[in-house]
Amino acid sequence: MGETRLETGKLAREIPAAYERLGATRRELVAVTDALSDYERRAKVENADTLLEAKNERTAALYLEGILDTPEHSELLGAKRRAELAHYEARLGVERLELLVRLLEASSRA
């Protein structure tokens, strides 16, 4: 019984650290999403004249695909995907710890 309480306490102390990791990955995700949005906005503004001259949506869409198909854009998309994955994994870690704490608390009561 005492060992279960120690494990519960240890896990309960890990939860704030897990939440901090979750917060850090959320901030990283927001930062890379903002950077990607800023890049796309700059690319569109820099090429506004050409986009306005495009005769139809298909031509404009193809042109936008071309200006956004750059190494910088690819790197930003990759950073966003990595941040999304890290954020997802951090969320799972927090949920796992919370479930373990609940399980240990329930088993110590039984």
DSSP file (Angstrom, degrees, kcal/mol; ACC not computed):
  #  RESIDUE AA STRUCTURE BP1 BP2  ACC     N-H-->O    O-->H-N    N-H-->O    O-->H-N    TCO  KAPPA ALPHA  PHI   PSI    X-CA   Y-CA   Z-CA
    1    1 A M     >        0   0    0      0, 0.0     4,-1.7     0, 0.0     5,-0.1   0.000 360.0 360.0 360.0 -44.7    0.0    0.0    0.0
    2    2 A G  H  >  +     0   0    0      1,-0.2     4,-1.9     2,-0.2     5,-0.1   0.860 360.0  54.5 -64.2 -35.9    2.8    2.5    0.9
    3    3 A E  H  > S+     0   0    0      1,-0.2     4,-2.5     2,-0.2    -1,-0.2   0.889 105.2  53.4 -65.4 -38.5    4.6    1.7   -2.3
    4    4 A T  H  > S+     0   0    0      1,-0.2     4,-2.7     2,-0.2    -1,-0.2   0.896 107.5  51.1 -62.8 -40.2    1.5    2.5   -4.3
    5    5 A R  H  X S+     0   0    0     -4,-1.7     4,-2.7     2,-0.2    -1,-0.2   0.887 109.5  50.4 -64.9 -37.9    1.3    5.9   -2.6
    6    6 A L  H  X S+     0   0    0     -4,-1.9     4,-2.6     2,-0.2    -2,-0.2   0.923 112.1  46.9 -64.8 -43.5    4.9    6.6   -3.5
    7    7 A E  H  X S+     0   0    0     -4,-2.5     4,-2.7     2,-0.2     5,-0.2   0.909 112.5  50.1 -64.0 -41.4    4.3    5.7   -7.1
    8    8 A T  H  X S+     0   0    0     -4,-2.7     4,-2.7     2,-0.2    -2,-0.2   0.926 112.0  47.9 -61.9 -44.7    1.2    7.8   -7.1
    9    9 A G  H  X S+     0   0    0     -4,-2.7     4,-1.8     2,-0.2    -2,-0.2   0.908 111.7  49.8 -62.6 -42.4    3.1   10.8   -5.6
   10   10 A K  H  X S+     0   0    0     -4,-2.6     4,-1.4     2,-0.2    -2,-0.2   0.934 113.8  45.0 -62.4 -46.0    5.9   10.3   -8.1
   11   11 A L  H  X S+     0   0    0     -4,-2.7     4,-1.3     1,-0.2    -2,-0.2   0.895 109.4  55.8 -65.1 -38.9    3.5   10.3  -11.1
   12   12 A A  H  < S+     0   0    0     -4,-2.7    -1,-0.2     1,-0.2    -2,-0.2   0.852 107.5  49.7 -62.8 -32.8    1.6   13.2   -9.7
   13   13 A R  H  X S+     0   0    0     -4,-1.8     4,-0.8     1,-0.2    -1,-0.2   0.796 106.4  56.6 -74.6 -27.3    4.9   15.2   -9.6
   14   14 A E  H  X S+     0   0    0     -4,-1.4     4,-2.4     1,-0.2    -2,-0.2   0.779  91.8  73.0 -72.6 -25.5    5.6   14.2  -13.2
   15   15 A I  H  X S+     0   0    0     -4,-1.3     4,-2.7     1,-0.2     5,-0.2   0.917  93.9  49.6 -60.4 -47.2    2.3   15.7  -14.4
   16   16 A P  H  > S+     0   0    0      0, 0.0     4,-2.1     0, 0.0    -1,-0.2   0.897 111.8  50.2 -59.6 -36.5    3.3   19.3  -14.1
   17   17 A A  H  X S+     0   0    0     -4,-0.8     4,-2.2     2,-0.2    -2,-0.2   0.905 110.6  49.5 -65.6 -39.5    6.5   18.6  -16.0
   18   18 A A  H  X S+     0   0    0     -4,-2.4     4,-2.4     1,-0.2    -1,-0.2   0.901 109.9  50.9 -65.5 -39.8    4.4   16.9  -18.7
   19   19 A Y  H  X S+     0   0    0     -4,-2.7     4,-2.7     2,-0.2    -1,-0.2   0.870 108.0  53.1 -65.0 -35.3    2.1   19.9  -18.8
   20   20 A E  H  X S+     0   0    0     -4,-2.1     4,-2.6     2,-0.2    -2,-0.2   0.919 109.3  48.4 -65.0 -42.2    5.1   22.2  -19.2
   21   21 A R  H  X S+     0   0    0     -4,-2.2     4,-2.5     2,-0.2    -2,-0.2   0.906 111.3  51.2 -62.4 -39.8    6.3   20.1  -22.2
   22   22 A L  H  X S+     0   0    0     -4,-2.4     4,-2.2    68,-0.2    -2,-0.2   0.926 110.9  47.7 -61.6 -44.8    2.8   20.3  -23.6
   23   23 A G  H  X S+     0   0    0     -4,-2.7     4,-2.5     2,-0.2    -2,-0.2   0.896 111.1  51.5 -63.0 -40.4    2.8   24.1  -23.2
   24   24 A A  H  X S+     0   0    0     -4,-2.6     4,-2.3     1,-0.2    -2,-0.2   0.912 111.3  46.4 -64.2 -42.6    6.2   24.3  -24.8
   25   25 A T  H  X S+     0   0    0     -4,-2.5     4,-2.5     2,-0.2    62,-0.2   0.862 110.8  53.4 -69.8 -32.4    5.2   22.3  -27.8
   26   26 A R  H  X S+     0   0    0     -4,-2.2     4,-2.4    -5,-0.2    -2,-0.2   0.926 110.0  47.7 -64.8 -43.1    2.0   24.3  -28.1
   27   27 A R  H  X S+     0   0    0     -4,-2.5     4,-2.4     2,-0.2    -2,-0.2   0.902 112.3  49.6 -63.9 -39.7    4.0   27.5  -28.2
   28   28 A E  H  X S+     0   0    0     -4,-2.3     4,-2.6     2,-0.2     5,-0.3   0.915 110.1  50.9 -64.2 -42.2    6.4   26.0  -30.8
   29   29 A L  H  X S+     0   0    0     -4,-2.5     4,-2.2    54,-0.2    -2,-0.2   0.916 111.2  47.6 -61.2 -44.3    3.4   24.9  -32.9
   30   30 A V  H  X S+     0   0    0     -4,-2.4     4,-2.5     2,-0.2    -1,-0.2   0.914 111.9  51.2 -63.2 -42.7    1.9   28.5  -32.8
   31   31 A A  H  X S+     0   0    0     -4,-2.4     4,-2.4     1,-0.2    -2,-0.2   0.927 113.0  42.9 -63.2 -45.9    5.3   30.0  -33.7
   32   32 A V  H  X S+     0   0    0     -4,-2.6     4,-2.3     2,-0.2    -1,-0.2   0.855 113.3  52.8 -72.2 -31.6    5.9   27.8  -36.7
   33   33 A T  H  X S+     0   0    0     -4,-2.2     4,-2.4    -5,-0.3    -2,-0.2   0.919 111.0  47.6 -65.6 -42.2    2.3   28.2  -37.8
   34   34 A D  H  X S+     0   0    0     -4,-2.5     4,-2.9     2,-0.2    -2,-0.2   0.914 111.1  50.8 -62.6 -43.1    2.7   32.0  -37.6
   35   35 A A  H  X S+     0   0    0     -4,-2.4     4,-2.4     1,-0.2    -2,-0.2   0.908 111.3  48.1 -62.2 -41.6    6.0   31.8  -39.5
   36   36 A L  H  X S+     0   0    0     -4,-2.3     4,-2.5     2,-0.2    -1,-0.2   0.924 112.7  48.1 -64.5 -44.2    4.4   29.8  -42.3
   37   37 A S  H  X S+     0   0    0     -4,-2.4     4,-2.6     1,-0.2    -2,-0.2   0.909 111.5  50.4 -62.8 -42.6    1.4   32.2  -42.5
   38   38 A D  H  X S+     0   0    0     -4,-2.9     4,-2.7     2,-0.2    -1,-0.2   0.914 110.8  49.5 -61.8 -42.8    3.7   35.2  -42.6
   39   39 A Y  H  X S+     0   0    0     -4,-2.4     4,-2.6     2,-0.2    -2,-0.2   0.939 112.6  46.6 -61.9 -46.9    5.8   33.6  -45.4
   40   40 A E  H  X S+     0   0    0     -4,-2.5     4,-2.1     1,-0.2    -1,-0.2   0.901 112.8  49.8 -63.7 -39.9    2.7   32.8  -47.4
   41   41 A R  H  X S+     0   0    0     -4,-2.6     4,-2.5     2,-0.2    -1,-0.2   0.925 111.5  48.5 -64.0 -44.4    1.3   36.3  -46.9
   42   42 A R  H  X S+     0   0    0     -4,-2.7     4,-2.9     1,-0.2     5,-0.2   0.916 110.5  51.6 -60.9 -43.1    4.6   37.9  -48.0
   43   43 A A  H  X S+     0   0    0     -4,-2.6     4,-1.1     1,-0.2    -1,-0.2   0.899 111.9  46.4 -62.2 -40.5    4.8   35.7  -51.1
   44   44 A K  H  < S+     0   0    0     -4,-2.1    -1,-0.2     2,-0.2    -2,-0.2   0.900 113.7  47.7 -69.4 -40.2    1.2   36.7  -52.1
   45   45 A V  H >< S+     0   0    0     -4,-2.5     3,-1.5     1,-0.2     4,-0.3   0.924 110.2  52.2 -66.1 -43.5    1.8   40.4  -51.5
   46   46 A E  H 3< S+     0   0    0     -4,-2.9    -1,-0.2     1,-0.3    -2,-0.2   0.776 119.0  36.9 -63.3 -25.4    5.1   40.3  -53.4
   47   47 A N  T 3X S+     0   0    0     -4,-1.1     4,-2.2    -5,-0.2    -1,-0.3   0.080  79.9 119.1-114.3  23.3    3.3   38.7  -56.3
   48   48 A A  H <> S+     0   0    0     -3,-1.5     4,-2.7     1,-0.2     5,-0.2   0.881  72.2  54.9 -59.1 -42.4    0.0   40.6  -56.1
   49   49 A D  H  > S+     0   0    0     -4,-0.3     4,-1.7     1,-0.2    -1,-0.2   0.931 110.2  45.4 -59.1 -46.7    0.3   42.2  -59.5
   50   50 A T  H  > S+     0   0    0      1,-0.2     4,-0.9     2,-0.2    -1,-0.2   0.899 112.6  51.4 -64.3 -40.3    0.8   38.8  -61.2
   51   51 A L  H >< S+     0   0    0     -4,-2.2     3,-0.5     1,-0.2    -1,-0.2   0.895 109.1  50.8 -64.1 -38.9   -2.1   37.3  -59.2
   52   52 A L  H 3< S+     0   0    0     -4,-2.7    -1,-0.2     1,-0.2    -2,-0.2   0.832 108.7  52.4 -66.9 -30.9   -4.4   40.2  -60.2
   53   53 A E  H 3< S+     0   0    0     -4,-1.7    -1,-0.2    -5,-0.2    -2,-0.2   0.678  81.5 112.4 -78.0 -16.9   -3.5   39.6  -63.8
   54   54 A A    <<  -     0   0    0     -4,-0.9    -3,-0.0    -3,-0.5     3,-0.0  -0.356  63.7-145.5 -59.8 132.8   -4.3   35.9  -63.7
   55   55 A K  S    S+     0   0    0      1,-0.1     2,-0.3    -2,-0.0    -1,-0.2   0.715  71.0  10.1 -79.5 -20.8   -7.4   35.4  -65.8
   56   56 A N  S  > S-     0   0    0      1,-0.1     4,-2.2     0, 0.0     5,-0.2  -0.946  79.3 -98.5-151.2 172.0   -9.0   32.7  -63.8
   57   57 A E  H  > S+     0   0    0     -2,-0.3     4,-3.0     1,-0.2     5,-0.2   0.879 118.0  55.5 -62.1 -39.4   -8.9   30.8  -60.5
   58   58 A R  H  > S+     0   0    0      2,-0.2     4,-2.5     1,-0.2    -1,-0.2   0.925 109.4  46.0 -62.4 -45.3   -7.0   27.9  -61.9
   59   59 A T  H  > S+     0   0    0      2,-0.2     4,-2.4     1,-0.2    -1,-0.2   0.920 114.5  48.0 -64.0 -43.4   -4.2   30.1  -63.3
   60   60 A A  H  X S+     0   0    0     -4,-2.2     4,-2.6     2,-0.2    -2,-0.2   0.907 111.8  50.2 -63.8 -41.1   -4.0   32.0  -60.0
   61   61 A A  H  X S+     0   0    0     -4,-3.0     4,-2.4     2,-0.2    -2,-0.2   0.916 111.3  48.1 -64.2 -42.9   -3.9   28.7  -58.0
   62   62 A L  H  X S+     0   0    0     -4,-2.5     4,-1.7     2,-0.2    -1,-0.2   0.900 111.9  50.0 -63.7 -39.9   -1.1   27.3  -60.3
   63   63 A Y  H  X S+     0   0    0     -4,-2.4     4,-2.1     2,-0.2     5,-0.2   0.926 110.3  49.7 -64.4 -44.1    0.9   30.5  -59.9
   64   64 A L  H  X S+     0   0    0     -4,-2.6     4,-2.0     1,-0.2    -2,-0.2   0.899 107.1  54.8 -62.1 -40.3    0.5   30.4  -56.1
   65   65 A E  H  X S+     0   0    0     -4,-2.4     4,-0.6     1,-0.2    -1,-0.2   0.895 108.8  50.4 -58.5 -38.5    1.6   26.8  -56.0
   66   66 A G  H >< S+     0   0    0     -4,-1.7     3,-0.5     1,-0.2    -2,-0.2   0.907 111.4  44.9 -67.4 -42.9    4.7   27.9  -57.9
   67   67 A I  H 3< S+     0   0    0     -4,-2.1    -1,-0.2     1,-0.2    -2,-0.2   0.769 115.8  47.7 -75.7 -22.1    5.6   30.8  -55.5
   68   68 A L  H 3< S+     0   0    0     -4,-2.0     2,-1.4    -5,-0.2    -1,-0.2   0.513  89.3  88.2 -93.0  -3.6    5.0   28.7  -52.5
   69   69 A D    <<  +     0   0    0     -4,-0.6    -1,-0.2    -3,-0.5    -4,-0.1  -0.520  64.7 121.7 -92.4  68.0    7.0   25.8  -53.8
   70   70 A T  S  > S-     0   0    0     -2,-1.4     4,-2.4     1,-0.1     5,-0.2  -0.835  76.4-110.4-124.5 162.2   10.3   27.0  -52.4
   71   71 A P  H  > S+     0   0    0      0, 0.0     4,-2.6     0, 0.0     5,-0.2   0.898 119.1  53.0 -58.8 -39.9   12.9   25.5  -50.0
   72   72 A E  H  > S+     0   0    0      1,-0.2     4,-2.3     2,-0.2     5,-0.2   0.925 109.8  47.5 -62.5 -43.4   11.9   28.0  -47.3
   73   73 A H  H  > S+     0   0    0      2,-0.2     4,-2.5     1,-0.2    -1,-0.2   0.915 112.0  50.1 -63.7 -43.1    8.2   27.1  -47.7
   74   74 A S  H  X S+     0   0    0     -4,-2.4     4,-2.4     1,-0.2    -2,-0.2   0.900 110.3  50.4 -62.1 -41.5    9.1   23.4  -47.5
   75   75 A E  H  X S+     0   0    0     -4,-2.6     4,-2.5     2,-0.2    -1,-0.2   0.905 110.8  49.0 -63.5 -41.3   11.2   23.9  -44.4
   76   76 A L  H  X S+     0   0    0     -4,-2.3     4,-2.3     2,-0.2    -2,-0.2   0.908 111.1  49.4 -65.8 -41.1    8.4   25.8  -42.7
   77   77 A L  H  X S+     0   0    0     -4,-2.5     4,-2.4     2,-0.2    -2,-0.2   0.909 111.9  49.4 -62.9 -40.9    5.9   23.1  -43.6
   78   78 A G  H  X S+     0   0    0     -4,-2.4     4,-2.5     2,-0.2    -2,-0.2   0.909 110.3  50.0 -63.4 -42.6    8.2   20.5  -42.2
   79   79 A A  H  X S+     0   0    0     -4,-2.5     4,-2.4     1,-0.2    -1,-0.2   0.893 110.5  50.5 -63.2 -39.3    8.7   22.5  -39.0
   80   80 A K  H  X S+     0   0    0     -4,-2.3     4,-2.6     2,-0.2    -2,-0.2   0.927 110.5  48.6 -64.9 -44.0    5.0   22.8  -38.6
   81   81 A R  H  X S+     0   0    0     -4,-2.4     4,-2.3     2,-0.2    -2,-0.2   0.912 112.3  48.8 -62.7 -41.8    4.5   19.0  -39.1
   82   82 A R  H  X S+     0   0    0     -4,-2.5     4,-2.6     2,-0.2    -1,-0.2   0.906 112.0  49.0 -64.2 -40.9    7.2   18.3  -36.5
   83   83 A A  H  X S+     0   0    0     -4,-2.4     4,-2.5     2,-0.2   -54,-0.2   0.895 110.1  51.2 -66.0 -39.6    5.7   20.7  -34.0
   84   84 A E  H  X S+     0   0    0     -4,-2.6     4,-2.3     2,-0.2    -2,-0.2   0.912 111.9  47.3 -62.6 -41.9    2.2   19.2  -34.5
   85   85 A L  H  X S+     0   0    0     -4,-2.3     4,-2.7     2,-0.2    -2,-0.2   0.923 112.5  48.5 -65.5 -44.7    3.7   15.7  -33.9
   86   86 A A  H  X S+     0   0    0     -4,-2.6     4,-2.4     1,-0.2    -2,-0.2   0.900 112.0  50.1 -62.2 -40.2    5.5   16.8  -30.8
   87   87 A H  H  X S+     0   0    0     -4,-2.5     4,-2.3   -62,-0.2    -2,-0.2   0.921 111.3  48.3 -64.1 -44.3    2.4   18.5  -29.5
   88   88 A Y  H  X S+     0   0    0     -4,-2.3     4,-2.3     2,-0.2    -2,-0.2   0.923 112.4  48.5 -61.1 -46.1    0.3   15.4  -30.1
   89   89 A E  H  X S+     0   0    0     -4,-2.7     4,-2.2     1,-0.2    -1,-0.2   0.885 110.4  51.4 -64.4 -38.3    2.9   13.2  -28.3
   90   90 A A  H  X S+     0   0    0     -4,-2.4     4,-2.2     2,-0.2    -1,-0.2   0.911 108.8  51.3 -64.6 -41.5    3.1   15.6  -25.4
   91   91 A R  H  X S+     0   0    0     -4,-2.3     4,-2.4     1,-0.2    -2,-0.2   0.918 109.9  49.7 -60.0 -43.5   -0.7   15.5  -25.1
   92   92 A L  H  X S+     0   0    0     -4,-2.3     4,-2.6     1,-0.2    -1,-0.2   0.891 108.5  53.6 -62.7 -39.2   -0.6   11.7  -25.1
   93   93 A G  H  X S+     0   0    0     -4,-2.2     4,-2.3     2,-0.2    -1,-0.2   0.913 109.4  47.7 -61.5 -43.7    2.1   11.8  -22.4
   94   94 A V  H  X S+     0   0    0     -4,-2.2     4,-2.4     1,-0.2    -2,-0.2   0.930 112.8  48.4 -63.2 -45.7    0.0   14.0  -20.1
   95   95 A E  H  X S+     0   0    0     -4,-2.4     4,-2.3     1,-0.2    -2,-0.2   0.902 110.5  51.7 -62.2 -41.2   -3.1   11.8  -20.6
   96   96 A R  H  X S+     0   0    0     -4,-2.6     4,-2.4     1,-0.2    -1,-0.2   0.927 110.5  47.9 -61.8 -46.2   -1.1    8.6  -19.9
   97   97 A L  H  X S+     0   0    0     -4,-2.3     4,-2.4     1,-0.2    -1,-0.2   0.913 111.0  50.6 -62.3 -42.7    0.3   10.1  -16.6
   98   98 A E  H  X S+     0   0    0     -4,-2.4     4,-2.2     1,-0.2    -1,-0.2   0.902 110.7  49.4 -63.1 -39.9   -3.1   11.2  -15.5
   99   99 A L  H  X S+     0   0    0     -4,-2.3     4,-2.6     2,-0.2    -1,-0.2   0.903 109.9  51.2 -65.6 -40.3   -4.6    7.7  -16.2
  100  100 A L  H  X S+     0   0    0     -4,-2.4     4,-2.8     2,-0.2     5,-0.2   0.913 109.4  50.5 -62.6 -42.1   -1.8    6.0  -14.3
  101  101 A V  H  X S+     0   0    0     -4,-2.4     4,-2.6     2,-0.2    -2,-0.2   0.934 111.7  47.7 -61.7 -45.6   -2.4    8.3  -11.3
  102  102 A R  H  X S+     0   0    0     -4,-2.2     4,-2.5     2,-0.2    -2,-0.2   0.909 112.3  49.9 -61.4 -42.2   -6.1    7.5  -11.4
  103  103 A L  H  X S+     0   0    0     -4,-2.6     4,-2.5     2,-0.2    -2,-0.2   0.931 112.7  45.9 -62.6 -46.4   -5.4    3.8  -11.6
  104  104 A L  H  X S+     0   0    0     -4,-2.8     4,-1.9     2,-0.2    -2,-0.2   0.887 112.5  50.8 -65.7 -38.7   -2.9    3.8   -8.7
  105  105 A E  H  X S+     0   0    0     -4,-2.6     4,-1.2    -5,-0.2    -1,-0.2   0.921 112.4  47.2 -63.7 -42.4   -5.3    5.9   -6.6
  106  106 A A  H  X S+     0   0    0     -4,-2.5     4,-1.2     1,-0.2    -2,-0.2   0.896 112.3  49.1 -66.3 -40.1   -8.1    3.4   -7.3
  107  107 A S  H  < S+     0   0    0     -4,-2.5    -1,-0.2     1,-0.2    -2,-0.2   0.821 108.0  54.5 -71.6 -28.5   -5.9    0.4   -6.6
  108  108 A S  H  < S+     0   0    0     -4,-1.9    -1,-0.2     1,-0.2    -2,-0.2   0.795 108.1  49.9 -74.5 -25.3   -4.8    1.9   -3.3
  109  109 A R  H  <        0   0    0     -4,-1.2    -1,-0.2     1,-0.2    -2,-0.2   0.756 360.0 360.0 -78.3 -26.2   -8.4    2.4   -2.2
  110  110 A A     <        0   0    0     -4,-1.2    -1,-0.2    -5,-0.1    -2,-0.2   0.485 360.0 360.0 -76.0 360.0   -9.3   -1.2   -3.0
